Every structure is written in structure tokens, then in C-alpha cells.
Amino acid sequence: MINKNTMLSITLPLNAYKRLFVLVIIISTGAVAEENANYQWTVSDPVLLPGPKGAFDEVAVKDPTIVFSEGAWHIFYTARSQDEYTTGYVSAKDLADIQRAPRYKLRNIRGESRYGCAPQVFYFAPQGKWYLIFQTLDANYQPAYSTTMTIADPNSWSRPQSLIEKDSKAKWIDFWIICDETKAYLFYTQAHKDVMVRTTSLDQFPKGWGESQKAFSGIHEAVHIYKVKGQEKYHLIYEINKDEMRSFGLATAKNLLGPWKKATDRYAGVEQLRFIGQGEKWTDMVSHGELIRAGYDQRLEYEPKGCRWIIQGMLKKDANGPYADRTWKLGIMTLKESCDGRDML
């Protein structure tokens, strides 16, 4: 009879110990697959270049937001001319044809001054309307919105309205909305370091925003949040700026109010890119872009396998001088494996 207080010594064959060790490693590392993922991306030639001399986007095209609807791609972007920032629109049935498609300056996407930039587009199903969320220079970067029933008509966007009145002195930029089944969530970057979030009910949207909460910290700007399709998981992608070199990091959460857990600061950077186009390497950076979604509504779902981004980029040698003079271009970045990184281990 063995005393229950006696420590047992169990001897196992060497192979059994090896199998047990492997099992422990698998269990302990499965939860941190995203942290250890070796993300690798392929990059196309640019799909949208700055326009010709004198165009409203002759210097740069940047900050893209994209959806596929009614058989066509719709891209909205920040356009830089020699004098001002505005929002542009371009559409084509194939991304390869975007560069040759007509471009439109959206004259209604503006604040009290002409500036109206960093757009986000989505279809808000409860109201049957398309929304453009964007930043203005009013009150030190006031968020605004415009709506339409017809995304393909660049002249159909409504007169912009303020999304929310600023209630802090810190700079707010890069406004982003995502919804679950009951609420809308407004994320934005504050003071180039903190990610803030506010909520309102779907019934009250786009009004009724509550108090701000800090959701995440340690970023530069351009936070984008998506739901992983078929899973109770959200991905928050943020931009890092180190010595004027832009790259992406990734955080995850089970719900939109968090807690958000940093997965990696190496989600996408120049050392992880492989250029597969016909032209020369065109970017040393991975900057403000958007995931190509599985749909186009307010839930912002995406498929992890082989996910694609439309990103802005440029070569480091061109990143000198005033920011307004930098010649950003847009291209497509495709992940070789799952965006969760689980196939990259």
C-alpha cells in the first residue's frame, strides 16, 4: 500500500520523455503563435501613382481605403497637390486597371478649410448607406463624415457633418469605425502615441458617442481594426515610425474594448517584403494602408489566409524634406500564409 503523502518516482522510456517534452512545447507555444510568427509578404508593382503635373494628386497618393462592391473596386485616398491635401476617388473592375482609370477629387469631403483626408469607407447596413469617415483641420483635426446611397457616383456624397466634438487639447488623427452586433466603436490616434476608443449604439450611430477610453499605446498613427472572419477575434494593426522608416505592428483581442495584447512589432516591414512585379523595388516602407476585406459592411471582416493589403510606400532616399513633398505611391502587399501566423511557425 502506498502512502498518499509519499512522492512517487515514475520512470518512463526515453522516447516517452521526448514525446512528453514536445507536447508541453506545443501546448505552451500555441497561445503565442502570433508573437512568434515570421510574417513574409510579396509586393506588386504600384497600382496607383501620383497624377500628372497640375493634377490634384500630382505629388502623392496615400492613406487608401478600399472595398469591392457591384463588380468593381472602389478606392478613396488622400491626394496631395503642390498646394493642398484633398480626398480622391478611383474605381475599376480589376486592380490592375486602377492606374488607367479616371480619378475624381471629392469636393464635398472637406472641413471648414479645403482639407479633408485619411478616409475610411464602409457600408452601414442598418441604414442602407455608405459612409466616408475622414479628418479635417477643424479644431486641430476634427473627425467628420459624409454619406451616399451610390458609392460609384463621386458627386453623390452628402455635405459633411461633424462626427464628434473634440473634448481634449491633444491632437487626434486617423479615425476608424468598426461595429459588432450592438455597438459602433470609434478608434483614433491621440498625440501620436495612444489609441483611444469610444462607443455608441447602432441605433444612435453616427451620434451618441460616449467618453473616451485608452485602448492601446506605443504607436505612431494609422490604427486599423478588423474582425477575423469566423472567429471571436479582432486584429488591430498600427503604424510604427522609427527614424522615418514606417512599418506595421499587430495587437489582438477577443472583443473590441479589449484588453488588447501586443502580438508583434514585426507584422510588416521592409525586411519582410519580396517584390514580384516587373519594375524595380519601389518602397522601403509599409505605411498607412488597408486590408482588403471579405465584405464591405460595418463589421470589417477579413479572411486571414493569403490576406492582402493596399499600402502606401516610398523609398527611404525620397523621405527627406517636408512631409508634404513626399511622393507616396500605392501598391498591393500579400501575405504568403495565414495572417494569424500559425502556418509560419
C-alpha positions in Angstrom: 0.0 0.0 0.0 1.3 3.4 -1.0 1.1 6.3 1.4 -0.8 9.2 -0.3 1.7 11.7 1.1 4.6 9.8 -0.5 6.1 11.4 -3.6 6.1 8.9 -6.4 9.1 8.4 -8.7 7.9 7.3 -12.1 10.4 6.0 -14.7 9.5 6.4 -18.4 11.3 5.2 -21.5 13.5 7.9 -23.1 11.2 8.2 -26.2 8.2 8.8 -23.9 10.1 11.7 -22.2 10.8 13.2 -25.7 7.1 12.9 -26.7 6.0 14.5 -23.4 8.5 17.4 -23.9 7.2 18.0 -27.4 3.7 18.0 -26.1 4.5 20.6 -23.5 6.2 22.8 -26.0 3.2 22.6 -28.4 0.8 23.5 -25.6 2.9 26.3 -24.2 3.6 27.9 -27.6 0.2 27.6 -29.2 -1.1 30.6 -27.4 1.7 32.8 -28.6 1.8 31.8 -32.2 1.1 35.3 -33.3 4.1 36.7 -31.3 6.5 34.2 -32.9 5.1 34.4 -36.4 7.6 35.1 -39.2 5.4 37.1 -41.5 6.5 37.3 -45.1 4.9 39.3 -47.8 5.0 39.7 -51.6 4.6 43.1 -53.1 3.2 44.1 -56.5 4.3 47.0 -58.7 2.4 50.1 -57.7 -1.3 50.1 -58.6 -1.7 53.9 -58.3 1.0 56.5 -58.9 0.8 60.3 -58.4 -1.1 62.0 -61.2 0.4 64.2 -63.9 1.7 67.8 -63.4 -1.1 70.1 -62.3 -3.4 67.3 -61.1 -5.0 67.4 -57.7 -2.8 64.3 -56.7 0.4 65.2 -58.6 2.7 64.9 -55.6 1.3 61.9 -53.7 -1.4 59.3 -53.3 -1.7 57.9 -49.8 -4.0 56.7 -46.9 -6.1 54.4 -49.1 -9.4 52.7 -48.1 -10.8 50.1 -50.4 -14.0 48.0 -50.9 -15.2 45.7 -53.7 -18.9 46.3 -54.5 -21.2 45.8 -57.5 -18.4 44.3 -59.6 -15.8 47.0 -59.1 -13.0 48.1 -56.7 -13.6 51.5 -55.1 -10.5 53.3 -53.7 -10.6 56.5 -51.7 -7.3 58.1 -50.9 -5.5 61.2 -49.6 -4.4 63.3 -52.6 -1.6 65.8 -52.4 -1.1 68.6 -55.0 1.5 71.3 -54.8 -0.8 73.3 -52.7 -3.2 71.2 -50.7 -4.5 67.9 -49.4 -7.8 66.6 -50.6 -9.6 63.2 -51.0 -9.6 61.4 -54.3 -11.6 58.5 -55.7 -10.8 55.9 -58.4 -12.6 52.8 -59.4 -12.1 49.8 -61.8 -13.2 46.2 -62.2 -9.6 45.0 -61.8 -6.9 46.4 -59.6 -4.5 46.1 -62.5 -6.6 48.8 -64.2 -6.7 51.3 -61.4 -3.8 53.3 -62.7 -5.6 53.9 -66.0 -9.0 54.7 -64.5 -10.4 58.2 -64.2 -9.7 60.0 -60.9 -12.0 62.3 -59.1 -11.4 65.0 -56.4 -14.3 64.6 -53.9 -15.2 68.3 -53.4 -17.7 67.6 -50.6 -15.1 65.7 -48.5 -13.7 68.7 -46.6 -13.8 70.6 -43.4 -14.2 74.4 -42.9 -11.0 74.6 -44.8 -10.4 72.6 -48.0 -8.5 69.9 -46.1 -10.3 66.5 -45.8 -8.2 63.4 -45.7 -7.3 59.9 -44.3 -10.7 58.4 -45.4 -12.4 55.2 -44.3 -15.2 53.8 -46.4 -17.8 51.2 -45.3 -21.5 50.3 -45.9 -23.6 50.8 -42.8 -26.2 48.1 -43.3 -28.7 49.2 -40.6 -29.3 52.5 -42.5 -28.5 51.2 -46.1 -25.9 54.0 -46.6 -22.3 54.2 -47.5 -20.2 56.3 -45.0 -16.9 58.1 -45.5 -15.1 58.9 -42.2 -12.3 61.4 -42.5 -10.2 64.0 -40.7 -10.4 67.8 -41.1 -8.2 70.6 -39.8 -11.1 72.0 -37.8 -10.4 72.1 -34.1 -7.0 70.5 -34.6 -8.1 67.5 -36.6 -11.8 67.2 -36.1 -13.5 64.0 -37.4 -16.2 64.3 -39.9 -18.4 62.1 -42.1 -20.3 62.1 -45.4 -22.8 59.6 -46.8 -24.2 58.4 -50.1 -26.5 55.7 -51.5 -24.4 55.3 -54.6 -20.7 54.6 -54.0 -19.8 54.7 -57.7 -21.0 58.3 -58.1 -18.3 60.7 -56.9 -20.6 63.6 -56.9 -23.3 62.0 -54.7 -21.6 62.4 -51.3 -23.6 64.5 -48.8 -22.5 67.7 -47.2 -20.1 66.7 -44.4 -21.0 66.8 -40.8 -19.0 66.7 -37.6 -18.8 63.1 -36.2 -17.9 64.2 -32.6 -16.8 67.4 -31.0 -13.3 67.4 -29.6 -13.1 67.3 -25.8 -9.3 67.3 -25.3 -6.4 69.5 -26.5 -4.3 66.6 -27.7 -4.0 66.0 -31.5 -6.5 63.4 -32.9 -5.9 61.7 -36.2 -6.8 58.7 -38.3 -10.4 58.0 -37.3 -11.6 54.4 -37.7 -15.1 52.9 -37.2 -15.9 49.2 -36.7 -19.2 47.6 -35.4 -20.2 44.5 -33.6 -23.9 43.3 -33.3 -24.9 46.0 -30.9 -22.4 48.9 -30.9 -20.2 51.1 -33.1 -16.7 51.7 -32.0 -14.7 54.8 -32.9 -10.9 54.4 -32.7 -8.3 57.2 -33.3 -4.7 58.1 -32.5 -4.1 60.7 -29.8 -0.8 62.6 -29.6 0.9 60.1 -31.9 1.2 57.6 -29.1 -2.2 56.4 -27.7 -5.1 54.6 -29.3 -8.4 55.9 -28.0 -11.9 54.3 -28.4 -15.5 55.5 -27.9 -18.7 53.7 -28.4 -22.3 54.4 -29.4 -25.3 52.1 -30.1 -26.1 51.1 -33.7 -29.5 52.9 -33.3 -27.7 56.2 -32.4 -24.9 56.0 -34.9 -23.3 58.3 -36.1 -24.1 60.3 -33.0 -24.2 59.5 -29.3 -20.5 58.8 -28.7 -19.6 58.2 -25.1 -16.4 59.0 -23.1 -13.0 58.1 -24.5 -11.0 55.1 -23.1 -7.4 54.3 -23.8 -7.3 51.1 -25.8 -3.6 50.7 -26.6 -0.3 52.7 -26.5 3.1 52.9 -28.1 2.1 53.6 -31.7 2.7 56.4 -34.2 -0.5 56.5 -36.1 -2.8 54.8 -38.6 -4.6 52.2 -36.5 -6.9 49.8 -38.4 -9.1 47.2 -36.7 -10.7 44.2 -38.3 -12.7 41.1 -37.2 -11.2 37.8 -38.2 -14.0 36.1 -40.1 -15.5 33.0 -38.4 -13.7 33.7 -35.1 -14.3 35.7 -32.0 -11.1 37.6 -32.5 -10.1 41.1 -33.6 -6.8 42.4 -35.1 -5.5 45.9 -34.5 -2.8 46.9 -36.9 -0.8 50.0 -36.0 2.0 52.0 -37.7 5.5 52.4 -36.2 7.8 55.3 -37.3 11.5 54.6 -36.4 14.0 57.1 -38.0 11.4 57.9 -40.7 11.0 54.2 -41.6 7.4 53.1 -41.4 6.3 49.6 -40.6 3.3 47.7 -39.1 2.7 46.0 -35.8 -0.2 43.8 -34.6 -2.3 43.5 -31.5 -5.2 41.1 -30.8 -8.3 41.0 -28.6 -11.4 38.9 -28.2 -13.7 41.9 -28.2 -13.4 45.5 -29.4 -12.9 47.1 -25.9 -10.0 44.8 -25.3 -7.9 44.2 -23.4 -5.6 44.5 -26.5 -2.5 42.4 -26.3 0.6 43.3 -28.5 1.4 40.3 -30.7 4.4 41.7 -32.6 6.1 44.9 -33.7 7.2 43.0 -36.8 4.0 42.3 -38.6 5.2 44.0 -41.8 8.4 45.8 -42.5 10.8 46.2 -45.4 12.9 43.2 -44.5 9.8 41.0 -44.7 8.9 42.1 -48.3 9.7 40.3 -51.5 9.0 42.3 -54.7 7.4 40.2 -57.5 6.4 42.9 -60.0 8.1 43.7 -63.4 9.5 47.0 -62.2 12.2 47.9 -59.6 11.7 47.9 -55.9 9.6 51.0 -55.1 9.3 51.1 -51.3 11.4 50.7 -48.2 8.3 51.2 -46.0 5.0 49.7 -45.1 2.8 52.6 -44.3 -0.9 53.7 -43.8 -3.0 51.2 -45.8 -6.0 48.9 -45.5 -6.7 45.2 -45.5 -8.8 44.0 -48.4 -11.9 42.8 -46.6 -14.1 39.8 -47.1 -17.1 42.1 -47.4 -17.8 45.8 -47.3 -20.2 46.4 -44.3 -19.6 47.9 -40.9 -18.3 44.6 -39.3 -15.0 44.9 -41.3 -14.4 41.2 -41.6 -11.4 39.7 -43.4 -10.1 36.2 -44.3 -6.7 35.5 -42.7 -5.4 33.1 -45.4 -3.4 34.9 -48.0 -4.8 38.3 -46.9 -3.9 41.4 -49.0 -3.3 45.0 -48.1 -3.2 48.1 -50.2 -0.4 50.2 -48.7 1.3 53.4 -49.3 5.1 53.3 -49.8 8.2 55.1 -50.9 12.0 54.7 -51.0 14.0 55.9 -48.0 16.1 58.1 -50.2 12.9 60.1 -51.0 11.9 60.6 -47.4 13.8 63.8 -46.9 12.5 67.3 -46.7 9.0 68.4 -45.8 6.4 65.6 -45.3 4.0 67.4 -47.8 6.5 66.9 -50.6 7.0 63.2 -50.2 5.9 61.1 -53.2 3.8 58.3 -51.8 2.5 55.5 -54.1 0.0 52.7 -53.6 0.6 49.0 -54.1 -0.7 45.6 -53.0 1.0 43.5 -50.3 0.0 39.8 -50.0 0.8 37.5 -47.0 2.3 34.2 -48.0 0.5 32.4 -45.3 -2.2 32.9 -42.6 -2.5 36.4 -41.1 -2.5 34.7 -37.7 1.0 33.5 -38.5 0.1 29.9 -37.4 1.4 28.5 -40.6 4.6 30.5 -40.3 6.0 28.7 -37.2 
